[in-house]
Amino acid sequence: MECRDVFRCLFNIGENEIEIYKMLLNGGKKVDEIGELVKRDRSTIQRCLKKLIDCGMVRREKRVIKNGGGYYYVYISISPSDLKEFLNECVDEWQEEMKRAIENLEESI
């Protein structure tokens, strides 16, 4: 089993999300910058980022535009070591849930 398989199993994410996660390891980027680098449209990038944020692989930081007012968001991947720790926690939690489900099997049937 490869890491991609683990991501699919735990978080239901695919190649687009994995590509964006890896690209953001090189530094934070705005949605438009990500789209240009991975050659995908804005809506696809936003969907991918939402999945990555929801599963904890990417965080979003608000940046204020000093001279013109307003703000924008920068997206940043968590480090591979933090991701590894997080994945281990997810697997441990999943294993405990499965054990409880098996324990209650007779009552559920």
C-alpha beads as a LAMMPS data file, in Angstrom:
LAMMPS data file: protein, C-alpha beads

109 atoms
108 bonds

1 atom types
1 bond types

-500.0 500.0 xlo xhi
-500.0 500.0 ylo yhi
-500.0 500.0 zlo zhi

Masses

1 110.0

Atoms # bond

1 1 1 0.000 0.000 0.000
2 1 1 1.253 3.470 -0.892
3 1 1 0.667 6.843 0.765
4 1 1 -1.829 7.746 -1.966
5 1 1 -3.894 4.722 -0.941
6 1 1 -3.857 5.838 2.694
7 1 1 -5.027 9.344 1.721
8 1 1 -7.825 7.906 -0.389
9 1 1 -8.913 5.521 2.357
10 1 1 -8.804 7.963 5.275
11 1 1 -9.787 11.231 3.601
12 1 1 -11.330 10.309 0.230
13 1 1 -8.925 12.557 -1.645
14 1 1 -7.481 11.963 -5.073
15 1 1 -4.573 12.891 -7.287
16 1 1 -5.535 16.582 -7.629
17 1 1 -5.522 17.094 -3.859
18 1 1 -2.272 15.182 -3.414
19 1 1 -0.625 17.245 -6.159
20 1 1 -1.751 20.496 -4.514
21 1 1 -0.650 19.356 -1.047
22 1 1 2.838 18.500 -2.353
23 1 1 3.109 21.758 -4.307
24 1 1 2.192 23.808 -1.216
25 1 1 5.061 22.231 0.731
26 1 1 7.293 24.674 -1.181
27 1 1 5.498 27.671 0.326
28 1 1 2.066 29.245 0.682
29 1 1 0.129 30.251 -2.381
30 1 1 -3.105 32.009 -3.350
31 1 1 -5.829 30.167 -5.278
32 1 1 -4.916 31.824 -8.592
33 1 1 -1.232 30.952 -8.165
34 1 1 -2.100 27.323 -7.436
35 1 1 -4.355 27.171 -10.495
36 1 1 -1.605 28.452 -12.761
37 1 1 0.937 25.968 -11.413
38 1 1 -1.257 22.869 -11.604
39 1 1 -3.191 23.956 -14.723
40 1 1 -6.677 23.633 -13.213
41 1 1 -9.564 26.113 -13.054
42 1 1 -10.360 28.146 -9.938
43 1 1 -13.435 26.118 -8.938
44 1 1 -11.467 22.841 -9.070
45 1 1 -8.702 24.367 -6.943
46 1 1 -11.219 25.678 -4.402
47 1 1 -12.911 22.251 -4.106
48 1 1 -9.539 20.559 -3.645
49 1 1 -8.457 23.092 -1.033
50 1 1 -11.705 22.660 0.891
51 1 1 -11.128 18.894 1.062
52 1 1 -7.510 19.401 2.140
53 1 1 -8.519 21.904 4.831
54 1 1 -11.372 19.705 6.060
55 1 1 -9.033 16.737 6.487
56 1 1 -6.311 18.843 8.133
57 1 1 -3.601 18.588 5.470
58 1 1 -3.682 22.296 4.536
59 1 1 -4.397 25.454 6.497
60 1 1 -5.632 28.831 5.283
61 1 1 -4.136 32.121 6.461
62 1 1 -5.742 35.520 5.964
63 1 1 -3.428 38.249 4.704
64 1 1 -4.335 41.951 4.776
65 1 1 -3.583 44.153 1.781
66 1 1 -1.845 47.156 3.348
67 1 1 -2.201 49.936 0.769
68 1 1 -5.496 49.046 -0.856
69 1 1 -7.442 47.554 2.010
70 1 1 -9.106 44.204 1.803
71 1 1 -7.574 40.792 2.242
72 1 1 -6.733 37.525 0.532
73 1 1 -6.008 33.964 1.641
74 1 1 -2.797 31.973 1.404
75 1 1 -2.908 28.179 1.593
76 1 1 -0.105 26.247 3.306
77 1 1 0.471 22.496 3.668
78 1 1 1.279 21.051 7.060
79 1 1 4.729 19.491 7.223
80 1 1 5.186 15.836 6.268
81 1 1 6.209 15.022 9.857
82 1 1 3.023 16.660 11.220
83 1 1 1.008 14.835 8.554
84 1 1 2.581 11.529 9.560
85 1 1 1.653 12.102 13.207
86 1 1 -1.876 13.151 12.222
87 1 1 -2.315 10.080 9.992
88 1 1 -1.201 7.787 12.805
89 1 1 -3.809 9.388 15.082
90 1 1 -6.496 8.928 12.414
91 1 1 -5.595 5.263 11.941
92 1 1 -5.620 4.671 15.713
93 1 1 -9.041 6.335 16.015
94 1 1 -10.398 4.341 13.060
95 1 1 -9.097 1.110 14.598
96 1 1 -10.849 1.862 17.895
97 1 1 -14.104 2.620 16.064
98 1 1 -13.867 -0.677 14.182
99 1 1 -13.221 -2.577 17.424
100 1 1 -16.328 -0.993 19.005
101 1 1 -18.399 -1.835 15.933
102 1 1 -17.227 -5.459 16.034
103 1 1 -17.899 -5.629 19.755
104 1 1 -21.502 -4.492 19.127
105 1 1 -21.977 -6.720 16.089
106 1 1 -24.505 -9.087 17.676
107 1 1 -26.673 -6.182 18.857
108 1 1 -26.527 -4.526 15.435
109 1 1 -27.630 -7.556 13.438

Bonds

1 1 1 2
2 1 2 3
3 1 3 4
4 1 4 5
5 1 5 6
6 1 6 7
7 1 7 8
8 1 8 9
9 1 9 10
10 1 10 11
11 1 11 12
12 1 12 13
13 1 13 14
14 1 14 15
15 1 15 16
16 1 16 17
17 1 17 18
18 1 18 19
19 1 19 20
20 1 20 21
21 1 21 22
22 1 22 23
23 1 23 24
24 1 24 25
25 1 25 26
26 1 26 27
27 1 27 28
28 1 28 29
29 1 29 30
30 1 30 31
31 1 31 32
32 1 32 33
33 1 33 34
34 1 34 35
35 1 35 36
36 1 36 37
37 1 37 38
38 1 38 39
39 1 39 40
40 1 40 41
41 1 41 42
42 1 42 43
43 1 43 44
44 1 44 45
45 1 45 46
46 1 46 47
47 1 47 48
48 1 48 49
49 1 49 50
50 1 50 51
51 1 51 52
52 1 52 53
53 1 53 54
54 1 54 55
55 1 55 56
56 1 56 57
57 1 57 58
58 1 58 59
59 1 59 60
60 1 60 61
61 1 61 62
62 1 62 63
63 1 63 64
64 1 64 65
65 1 65 66
66 1 66 67
67 1 67 68
68 1 68 69
69 1 69 70
70 1 70 71
71 1 71 72
72 1 72 73
73 1 73 74
74 1 74 75
75 1 75 76
76 1 76 77
77 1 77 78
78 1 78 79
79 1 79 80
80 1 80 81
81 1 81 82
82 1 82 83
83 1 83 84
84 1 84 85
85 1 85 86
86 1 86 87
87 1 87 88
88 1 88 89
89 1 89 90
90 1 90 91
91 1 91 92
92 1 92 93
93 1 93 94
94 1 94 95
95 1 95 96
96 1 96 97
97 1 97 98
98 1 98 99
99 1 99 100
100 1 100 101
101 1 101 102
102 1 102 103
103 1 103 104
104 1 104 105
105 1 105 106
106 1 106 107
107 1 107 108
108 1 108 109
